[in-house]
Amino acid sequence: MDKPKHHIFVCASFRAQGTPQGICHKKESLSLIPYLESELADRGMSDVAVSATGCLNMCEKGPVLVIYPENLWYGEVNGEEEIDQILDALEEGEACEALLIN
């Protein structure tokens, strides 16, 4: 894979001790990754990478996704509908305002 144009980080709630302790993990944030990867492939968005991260310290907004280099922070991403909205906006070069963390 070439250097991605966008990178989506999915909070997995892991802390320095190595155990998941936050809200994102408890809300099944890691289960979002297979759908994200499948949807990116279906849309032909091969220039987007997806990674799980340690705790992003926005537990009250979880599950949290961050897109770089745009520095877009999305909260309460609970499933496929929210992911579809975020990817639709990303394809248009915009932010999904309804899910942005301000």
C-alpha beads as a LAMMPS data file, in Angstrom:
LAMMPS data file: protein, C-alpha beads

102 atoms
101 bonds

1 atom types
1 bond types

-500.0 500.0 xlo xhi
-500.0 500.0 ylo yhi
-500.0 500.0 zlo zhi

Masses

1 110.0

Atoms # bond

1 1 1 0.000 0.000 0.000
2 1 1 1.189 3.479 -0.826
3 1 1 1.079 6.199 1.786
4 1 1 -2.640 6.751 2.466
5 1 1 -4.349 10.033 1.681
6 1 1 -6.540 9.614 4.773
7 1 1 -6.105 7.585 7.951
8 1 1 -9.070 6.603 10.119
9 1 1 -8.249 5.817 13.730
10 1 1 -10.778 3.843 15.776
11 1 1 -10.458 4.160 19.547
12 1 1 -9.958 0.739 21.140
13 1 1 -9.688 2.109 24.699
14 1 1 -6.320 0.498 25.427
15 1 1 -4.338 2.225 28.152
16 1 1 -0.631 2.168 29.039
17 1 1 -1.110 -0.999 31.072
18 1 1 -2.358 -2.723 27.932
19 1 1 -5.935 -3.397 28.988
20 1 1 -9.059 -1.825 27.517
21 1 1 -10.710 0.357 30.130
22 1 1 -12.696 3.049 28.369
23 1 1 -16.141 3.447 26.903
24 1 1 -15.251 2.837 23.240
25 1 1 -14.174 -0.743 23.902
26 1 1 -17.304 -1.394 25.965
27 1 1 -19.414 -0.074 23.089
28 1 1 -17.797 -2.557 20.668
29 1 1 -15.700 -0.016 18.756
30 1 1 -13.459 -2.748 17.325
31 1 1 -16.464 -4.322 15.632
32 1 1 -16.661 -1.168 13.465
33 1 1 -13.341 -1.911 11.761
34 1 1 -14.450 -4.813 9.517
35 1 1 -17.398 -2.778 8.235
36 1 1 -15.180 0.265 7.678
37 1 1 -12.672 -1.788 5.680
38 1 1 -15.401 -3.516 3.665
39 1 1 -17.177 -0.255 2.884
40 1 1 -13.925 1.446 1.866
41 1 1 -13.205 -1.429 -0.520
42 1 1 -16.746 -1.322 -1.948
43 1 1 -16.390 2.416 -2.563
44 1 1 -12.966 2.036 -4.183
45 1 1 -11.365 4.184 -1.484
46 1 1 -8.017 2.377 -1.495
47 1 1 -6.217 5.535 -0.370
48 1 1 -7.705 5.282 3.158
49 1 1 -6.070 3.285 5.971
50 1 1 -7.860 2.107 9.118
51 1 1 -6.170 1.457 12.472
52 1 1 -7.224 0.734 16.037
53 1 1 -5.682 3.066 18.609
54 1 1 -5.126 3.330 22.289
55 1 1 -7.490 5.461 24.340
56 1 1 -8.205 8.826 22.725
57 1 1 -9.387 10.296 26.052
58 1 1 -12.825 11.295 24.782
59 1 1 -14.642 8.507 26.629
60 1 1 -17.862 10.468 27.117
61 1 1 -18.207 10.697 23.315
62 1 1 -17.405 7.074 22.481
63 1 1 -17.062 5.261 20.245
64 1 1 -14.653 7.779 18.733
65 1 1 -13.143 7.873 15.228
66 1 1 -10.492 10.334 14.071
67 1 1 -9.604 11.064 10.450
68 1 1 -6.197 12.464 9.553
69 1 1 -4.762 14.589 8.106
70 1 1 -8.059 16.506 8.356
71 1 1 -8.112 16.220 12.181
72 1 1 -11.818 15.349 12.160
73 1 1 -12.990 13.855 15.463
74 1 1 -16.271 11.939 15.371
75 1 1 -18.182 10.762 18.419
76 1 1 -20.957 8.304 19.159
77 1 1 -20.149 6.281 16.052
78 1 1 -22.285 3.301 16.987
79 1 1 -22.698 1.451 13.723
80 1 1 -23.000 1.228 9.984
81 1 1 -25.320 4.222 9.544
82 1 1 -22.837 6.603 11.181
83 1 1 -19.912 5.118 9.255
84 1 1 -21.804 5.535 5.986
85 1 1 -22.454 9.210 6.807
86 1 1 -18.785 9.786 7.640
87 1 1 -17.541 8.051 4.480
88 1 1 -20.084 9.889 2.314
89 1 1 -18.736 13.186 3.657
90 1 1 -15.107 12.079 3.240
91 1 1 -15.769 11.203 -0.409
92 1 1 -17.173 14.708 -0.909
93 1 1 -14.173 16.294 0.806
94 1 1 -16.347 17.488 3.662
95 1 1 -16.925 16.791 7.341
96 1 1 -19.985 14.955 8.644
97 1 1 -21.163 17.844 10.818
98 1 1 -23.810 15.809 12.669
99 1 1 -21.193 13.519 14.269
100 1 1 -18.294 15.953 14.793
101 1 1 -16.940 16.446 18.293
102 1 1 -16.554 20.183 18.843

Bonds

1 1 1 2
2 1 2 3
3 1 3 4
4 1 4 5
5 1 5 6
6 1 6 7
7 1 7 8
8 1 8 9
9 1 9 10
10 1 10 11
11 1 11 12
12 1 12 13
13 1 13 14
14 1 14 15
15 1 15 16
16 1 16 17
17 1 17 18
18 1 18 19
19 1 19 20
20 1 20 21
21 1 21 22
22 1 22 23
23 1 23 24
24 1 24 25
25 1 25 26
26 1 26 27
27 1 27 28
28 1 28 29
29 1 29 30
30 1 30 31
31 1 31 32
32 1 32 33
33 1 33 34
34 1 34 35
35 1 35 36
36 1 36 37
37 1 37 38
38 1 38 39
39 1 39 40
40 1 40 41
41 1 41 42
42 1 42 43
43 1 43 44
44 1 44 45
45 1 45 46
46 1 46 47
47 1 47 48
48 1 48 49
49 1 49 50
50 1 50 51
51 1 51 52
52 1 52 53
53 1 53 54
54 1 54 55
55 1 55 56
56 1 56 57
57 1 57 58
58 1 58 59
59 1 59 60
60 1 60 61
61 1 61 62
62 1 62 63
63 1 63 64
64 1 64 65
65 1 65 66
66 1 66 67
67 1 67 68
68 1 68 69
69 1 69 70
70 1 70 71
71 1 71 72
72 1 72 73
73 1 73 74
74 1 74 75
75 1 75 76
76 1 76 77
77 1 77 78
78 1 78 79
79 1 79 80
80 1 80 81
81 1 81 82
82 1 82 83
83 1 83 84
84 1 84 85
85 1 85 86
86 1 86 87
87 1 87 88
88 1 88 89
89 1 89 90
90 1 90 91
91 1 91 92
92 1 92 93
93 1 93 94
94 1 94 95
95 1 95 96
96 1 96 97
97 1 97 98
98 1 98 99
99 1 99 100
100 1 100 101
101 1 101 102
